[in-house]
C-alpha cells in the first residue's frame, strides 16, 4: 500500500498539500526502491541455496533411524 501513497503524492491532480516536496522526491523514491530490492534479494538467496538455512545433523545422528530420547 505504500506504493499507492507514493503514486498518489506524485500524481498531478493531487492537491499541493498532499504532494511530496520536490526536494525530497528523489530520496523517497530511492528509499522505496531499496525497500523493494531488499526482500527480493533475500528471496533469491533462500531459493538459490536452501541448504544454507537448514541445520546440519550432529555427528552420529546422520542416519534415518528413529531417535529415542
N, C-alpha and C positions, 0 to 999 in steps of 0.2 A: 504494500500500500504506500510505501514511501515514494515509489516511482510515480504514483498518481499525484502526490502532493508536489513533487518536484516538477512534473509536467504541467500541473496547474499553475505553478508560480512562474513558469516560462511562457505560458500562453498569452498572446497579445490582448485577448479580451478580458483578462483578469485585471481587476482594479489595481491601481498603483499601491494601495495599502497592503495588498497581499502578495505582491511580486517580490522576488528576490532582488536585492540591490545589485547593480551591475558590478560593483567592486568585489562582491562575494560569490558571484556566479561561477567562476572557474574553480575555485577551491571546493565549493559544494558539489559540483558535478564530478570532480576528480575523486573526492572522498566517497561519493556514492558508487563510482566505478570500482574503487578499491573494495568496498563492502560487497560488491558483486563478484569480483575476481577471487577474493579470499576463499569463500566456501567452495567455489568451483575447483580451485586448485586442491583443496583438501579432498573433495570427492574424487578427483582424478588420482590422487595419491592412494586413497583407500581402494579403488577398483583396480589400480595398476599393480599394487603389491599388497594383497590382503594378508599374506603370511607375516608381514612385518607387525601387524596388530594382534596376532594370535600368540598366546603364551606357549612356551615350549614345555614338554613333559619333563619332570625331573628324571635324573639318571635312574634306571631300574624300573621305571614305570612306562616305558615306551611301548609295551605290548598292548594287545587288545583284550586282555583278560579282565574280568570284573574285579574291582578293587574292594577289599573288605577293610573297614576301619577298626 
